[in-house]
Each structure stands twice: as C-alpha cells, then as structure tokens.
Amino acid sequence: MSKGNSILVLGAGELGMAMLRVLARRAALKADLSLAVLLRPSTIASSDPEKSKDVAELRGLDIEFVEGDLAAQTDEELATTFARFNTVISCTGFAGGRGVQRKIARAALAAGVRRYLPWQFGVDYDVIGRDSAQDLFDEQLDVRELLRSQTRTEWIIVSTGMFTSFLFDPAFGVVDLAEHTVNALGSWDNAVTVTTPEDIATLTAEILFAEPRISNQVVYVAGDTVTYRQVADTVDEVLGIKVRRKEWTVPDLIRQWDEKPQDALRKYRVVFAQGRGVAWDMKRTFNAQRNIRVCGLDEWARDNLSFMPVTA
C-alpha cells in the first residue's frame, strides 16, 4: 500500500469496528482512499466466535490486515508500521495498559504520519487536569502535551463524553435496573455527555474529511448532555416504572474508592461526581453546528432498555 490517502485504524473493539464500518463506506466511494486495521496475530487467527465474526466482516469490507501488538512492540517497531500510512486513528482504549497511549503517540510522531487521532474519545482531560481520582487520565494529558509540542504531524482530538451504553452498565452503578434504582453521581443537577460508538465513528469521519480542513484542535461532539435527574426521568418514562433515586455525594464516593483504591470504576465515579470536564453544551458541538443527526438519550433508551432485565 502506498502512503497516499491511507488510513490505519488501531484496534477493532466496539469503537474500532464502528469506525472501520464508517470509513469502509467512504473508501468504497473514493478510489484514492485505502483502509487498514492493526490487529494482533492471535486476534486474526482466533477461533472465538465473536472475534471470528468481526474478522470475517472486516475481510468482507476489503480492509487490509496489519499484524501488530501495541503493548509488546517497541516505539521503533510501531513507527515502522505507521510510516506506511497517511493517517492513524487509535481506537484501542485503555486495555493495552499503562504507557501504551504515550508509546503510540511517540511512534506516530516518529513515523511522520500526516495526521494522528489519539485515543481521546472521552472526557475533557484539559479541564479535569492532573492528579484526578482516575490516574490513567494523566497519561492522556501527557499525550496532549506531546502532540502540542510539535508541528510536523497534525492532530485532532475528538471529545465525546462516555459511551451512552456505559451510563447503563450495571458495573458502573448509575442505572441499576435490577433494583429499580438510579444513583446520581455528585448531585441530581450534575450533567454528563454521552455519545454512541456509531455516532462517534460517523462524526470522526466527518471531522476528518471536513472542509476547510480541521487540524491541531480539540473538537467536541455529543449524542446528548443530560443531568442525572433527566436520566432517572427517562428510565421512568421508557420503562413505565418509578425508580428509586439515590444521591451519591463526592464524599460518599471518595469513601467507596478508599475502600478499594485500585477499583477503576470507583475512580471513574469520583471524577464524574466532581462534574468537571465531563459534560458540555450541545450547542458548542461539531454535530450541532453542522446539523448532523445523532442518537440522544431518549432514543437510545427506547431502542435498548426494553431488552434489559427489569425484575419486579
């Protein structure tokens, strides 16, 4: 593959698959656009039904497979791989472990890729700042500093808030359908921005190909920005029930975190309860300014909550 107008997506998890589907549709219509995905050899050869299904889908989309291991390979090895491509989009999440996001960024810069979109599909790390409850966020700030310190590679950070589905994940603890309970993080008036992976992928592609060209900036998108009170009201309305409402104050959540200091979800709850950098006005988003339709909380709940177990 010549460098040309070529895109390498790192990872094929929930967001990676959504991103690859959207970009594959673009590539099918643009003769000069080529698309590849970096996967571990074990993933490509996996007999796991879900992984095999995804691999088969990617093959059907005519996406090139590039073998690699972000955690195991060195900066230099990754840079050699990245150098073949015009654009690198990281959809890896935090699964690779500490230091991997910095390593990927260093490799992208060393490779001289024209554009790099790091794994920053989440909260506004600049506003949250360093030394937050979720210590992984400091690495995200390291990546931002690294990108801002140079001018050779263009970068785009897409801030999306949390995945909409994560707000309803029983492990996160905000919506507990089994107990007919919604727990507000911090207060009922605290807000959170949420976006579906499908919308993140669609909007990222729009940002990537936008004219005039977007570069070297943070772009905000959102499926919805809602308070925890609105979340509880939505669950009531969609499921036709009256949920119990509990407010988990910041001191409450810090005490829970102190009991299990390595628990990542408890760290996240503290950050979201503090209410800084986790929500933004819909009016300032790229999708609102471009009048691009997205999936809001009410629509997502109507499409998905009816399939979730609700006990009496």
C-alpha positions, 0 to 999 in steps of 0.5 A, a space after each residue: 500500500 502506498 502512503 497516499 490517502 491511507 488510513 490505519 485504524 488501531 484496534 477493532 473493539 466496539 469503537 474500532 469496528 464502528 469506525 472501520 464500518 464508517 470509513 469502509 463506506 467512504 473508501 468504497 466511494 473514493 478510489 484514492 482512499 485505502 483502509 487498514 486495521 492493526 490487529 494482533 496475530 492471535 486476534 486474526 487467527 482466533 477461533 472465538 466466535 465473536 472475534 471470528 465474526 468481526 474478522 470475517 466482516 472486516 475481510 468482507 469490507 476489503 480492509 487490509 490486515 496489519 499484524 501488530 501488538 501495541 503493548 509488546 512492540 517497541 516505539 521503533 517497531 510501531 513507527 515502522 508500521 505507521 510510516 506506511 500510512 497517511 493517517 492513524 486513528 487509535 481506537 484501542 482504549 485503555 486495555 493495552 495498559 499503562 504507557 501504551 497511549 504515550 508509546 503510540 503517540 511517540 511512534 506516530 510522531 516518529 513515523 511522520 504520519 500526516 495526521 494522528 487521532 489519539 485515543 481521546 474519545 472521552 472526557 475533557 482531560 484539559 479541564 479535569 487536569 492532573 492528579 484526578 481520582 482516575 490516574 490513567 487520565 494523566 497519561 492522556 494529558 501527557 499525550 496532549 502535551 506531546 502532540 502540542 509540542 510539535 508541528 510536523 504531524 497534525 492532530 485532532 482530538 475528538 471529545 465525546 463524553 462516555 459511551 451512552 451504553 456505559 451510563 447503563 452498565 450495571 458495573 458502573 452503578 448509575 442505572 441499576 435496573 435490577 433494583 429499580 434504582 438510579 444513583 446520581 453521581 455528585 448531585 441530581 443537577 450534575 450533567 454528563 455527555 454521552 455519545 454512541 460508538 456509531 455516532 462517534 465513528 460517523 462524526 470522526 469521519 466527518 471531522 476528518 474529511 471536513 472542509 476547510 480542513 480541521 487540524 491541531 484542535 480539540 473538537 467536541 461532539 455529543 449524542 446528548 448532555 443530560 443531568 442525572 435527574 433527566 436520566 432517572 426521568 427517562 428510565 421512568 418514562 421508557 420503562 413505565 416504572 418509578 425508580 428509586 433515586 439515590 444521591 451519591 455525594 463526592 464524599 460518599 464516593 471518595 469513601 467507596 474508592 478508599 475502600 478499594 483504591 485500585 477499583 477503576 470504576 470507583 475512580 471513574 465515579 469520583 471524577 464524574 461526581 466532581 462534574 468537571 470536564 465531563 459534560 458540555 453544551 450541545 450547542 458548542 458541538 461539531 454535530 450541532 453546528 453542522 446539523 448532523 443527526 445523532 442518537 440522544 438519550 431518549 432514543 437510545 433508551 427506547 431502542 435498548 432498555 426494553 431488552 434489559 432485565 427489569 425484575 419486579 
